[in-house]
Amino acid sequence: MIDSEKITCSKPILGFAAFSGTGKTTLLLKLIPELKQRGLRIAVIKHAHHNFDMDTPGKDSYELRKAGATPMLICSSRRTVITIENEIEAEPELNRLLSHIAEDSVDIILVEGFKKWPFDKIELHREATGNALMYPDDDNIIAIAHDRNKQNLLSDTKLPQLDINDTQGIADFIMQYQQNSIIRN
């Protein structure tokens, strides 16, 4: 169930909202190393609209989880993974997912998906997809990253407009957002 109250956390949360095929993951794969190079510690929550499994049959962690262990935590000197089985098949709740992130270990939480949830988001838009823009109907969109050239910017909005293909420009915006969020909190 989507909460109508704006989602808050002690760390800044910034989402990337777009229709499938716009390039959310592709952009995040470029942004994360850029933001890490600038000193940010980043957590990511990604919403998947399909069944997925991060483990493989035959591995101890898979077999223990299938036997009923939940949560199932596996760790090594390099990595810790926790798998939690949802008792009821329902859309995940962002507030609950945020509770699994150790806030003292991150500077910002980036969210891919959850486009209908109330938290600050950058809308990603590519004209070639043929999809309508979401920002007129979503007050939580704080910027639009699109592929229009500077002479063809969106004229009916005062929201910041970013070049979806300019990773450094979007990273600059995120850095400023993170800094402003710290000041507000």
Buried (B, 14 or more C-beta within 10 A) or exposed (E): EEEEEEBEBEBBBBBBBBBEEBBBEEBBEBBBEBBEEEEBEBBBBBBEEEEEEEBEEEEEBBEBBEEEEEEBEBEEEEEEEEBEEEEEEEEEBBBEBBEEBEEEEBBBBBBBBBBEBBBBBBBBBBEEBEBEBBBEEBEBBBBBBBBBEEEEEBEEBEBEBBBBBEBEEBBBBBBEBBEEBEEEE
